[in-house]
Amino acid sequence: MPVVVPGNPADMATVTVQPRPTPEERADTSAEIELDEHLSVFASTIEDWVTPRQSWEFTLHEGHDFGRTNNVEGRVLFVAGEQTSTVRFRLDQLDAVDDFTDELVLRLEEQDGISKAVRLTANGFDVEFHHILTFT
């Protein structure tokens, strides 16, 4: 039996994203997707960090699970000369986005003090699949 939680539902933001490359009949139509407020803040933080940096680009795309809330994928692109690097993730995989001015750290799928992390800097990004969170 489903559990009913009394009260008002959490605030939802709506974001406009690029459609998935398929199906073709929707290729030119932006999609509006409801997004939990904290995920909207994460997306804004990434966008704010990337925007003033010429080598970086951040875009939001419709995910594969059509019609679902939080069905948004982020793509961070870094270009330097002939080298291009891209990292893609679902926004609902993010646990934290930390802006340290010179670098931006995306923490994904944290469990028991261990997470995946993407560290963006002026010169590119590093991906860690086994990042141990330490607090000092």
C-alpha positions as CSV (number, residue, x, y, z in Angstrom):
1,M,0.0,0.0,0.0
2,P,1.5,3.4,-0.9
3,V,2.4,5.8,1.9
4,V,0.7,9.2,1.7
5,V,2.7,12.1,3.2
6,P,0.5,14.9,4.3
7,G,1.3,18.5,3.3
8,N,2.2,20.3,0.1
9,P,4.5,18.7,-2.5
10,A,8.0,20.0,-2.8
11,D,8.7,23.0,-5.1
12,M,9.4,22.0,-8.7
13,A,11.2,24.1,-11.2
14,T,10.7,23.7,-14.9
15,V,13.7,23.8,-17.2
16,T,13.9,24.0,-21.0
17,V,16.3,21.5,-22.4
18,Q,17.5,20.3,-25.8
19,P,15.6,17.2,-27.0
20,R,17.2,13.8,-27.2
21,P,18.7,13.2,-30.7
22,T,15.9,10.7,-31.3
23,P,13.1,10.5,-32.3
24,E,13.6,12.7,-35.4
25,E,10.1,14.2,-35.3
26,R,11.1,16.0,-32.0
27,A,14.7,17.0,-33.0
28,D,13.9,20.7,-33.4
29,T,11.6,21.1,-30.4
30,S,12.8,22.1,-27.0
31,A,11.4,20.1,-24.1
32,E,10.2,21.5,-20.8
33,I,10.8,19.2,-17.9
34,E,9.9,19.5,-14.2
35,L,13.0,19.4,-12.0
36,D,13.4,19.2,-8.2
37,E,14.5,22.6,-6.8
38,H,17.9,21.3,-5.5
39,L,18.7,19.9,-9.0
40,S,17.8,23.3,-10.5
41,V,20.3,24.9,-8.1
42,F,23.0,22.4,-9.2
43,A,22.4,23.2,-12.9
44,S,22.5,26.9,-12.2
45,T,25.8,26.6,-10.2
46,I,27.4,24.6,-13.1
47,E,26.1,27.2,-15.7
48,D,27.4,30.1,-13.6
49,W,30.9,28.5,-13.3
50,V,31.1,27.6,-17.0
51,T,29.7,30.8,-18.6
52,P,32.7,33.1,-18.1
53,R,35.2,30.4,-19.2
54,Q,35.7,30.4,-23.0
55,S,36.9,26.8,-23.2
56,W,33.9,25.4,-21.4
57,E,30.3,24.7,-22.4
58,F,27.3,23.3,-20.4
59,T,24.1,22.1,-21.9
60,L,21.0,20.3,-20.6
61,H,19.4,17.6,-22.6
62,E,16.2,15.5,-22.3
63,G,17.0,12.1,-20.7
64,H,15.9,8.7,-22.0
65,D,12.9,8.3,-19.7
66,F,10.4,10.4,-21.5
67,G,7.6,12.1,-19.4
68,R,9.4,11.7,-16.1
69,T,10.2,14.4,-13.6
70,N,14.0,15.1,-13.3
71,N,14.5,13.5,-16.7
72,V,17.5,15.8,-17.5
73,E,21.0,15.0,-18.5
74,G,23.9,17.5,-18.2
75,R,26.8,17.7,-20.6
76,V,30.0,19.5,-19.8
77,L,32.3,20.1,-22.7
78,F,35.9,21.3,-22.5
79,V,37.8,22.3,-25.7
80,A,41.5,23.3,-25.9
81,G,43.2,23.4,-29.3
82,E,42.5,20.1,-31.0
83,Q,41.5,18.3,-27.8
84,T,37.9,18.0,-26.7
85,S,36.6,16.3,-23.5
86,T,33.0,15.6,-22.5
87,V,31.4,14.3,-19.4
88,R,27.7,13.4,-19.3
89,F,25.5,12.6,-16.3
90,R,21.9,12.6,-15.1
91,L,21.2,15.6,-12.9
92,D,19.6,13.3,-10.3
93,Q,23.0,11.5,-10.0
94,L,24.4,14.7,-8.4
95,D,24.7,14.8,-4.6
96,A,26.6,18.1,-4.5
97,V,28.1,20.8,-6.7
98,D,30.8,22.9,-5.0
99,D,32.2,26.1,-6.6
100,F,35.7,26.9,-5.3
101,T,36.1,29.8,-7.8
102,D,39.1,28.2,-9.5
103,E,37.5,24.8,-9.7
104,L,34.1,23.2,-9.7
105,V,33.6,19.8,-8.1
106,L,30.6,17.6,-9.0
107,R,30.0,14.8,-6.6
108,L,27.9,11.9,-7.8
109,E,26.3,8.9,-6.2
110,E,27.8,9.3,-2.8
111,Q,27.4,6.3,-0.5
112,D,29.1,5.7,2.8
113,G,31.6,8.5,2.3
114,I,32.7,7.4,-1.1
115,S,31.5,9.0,-4.3
116,K,32.3,9.6,-8.0
117,A,33.7,13.1,-8.5
118,V,34.4,15.3,-11.5
119,R,36.8,18.2,-10.8
120,L,36.7,21.0,-13.4
121,T,39.6,23.5,-13.6
122,A,40.8,26.0,-16.2
123,N,42.9,23.3,-17.9
124,G,40.3,20.5,-18.1
125,F,38.8,18.1,-15.8
126,D,39.6,15.0,-13.7
127,V,37.2,12.1,-13.1
128,E,37.5,10.0,-10.0
129,F,35.3,6.8,-9.8
130,H,36.3,6.2,-6.2
131,H,36.6,9.5,-4.4
132,I,36.8,9.3,-0.6
133,L,35.2,12.2,1.1
134,T,37.3,13.7,3.9
135,F,36.3,16.6,6.1
136,T,38.9,18.5,8.1
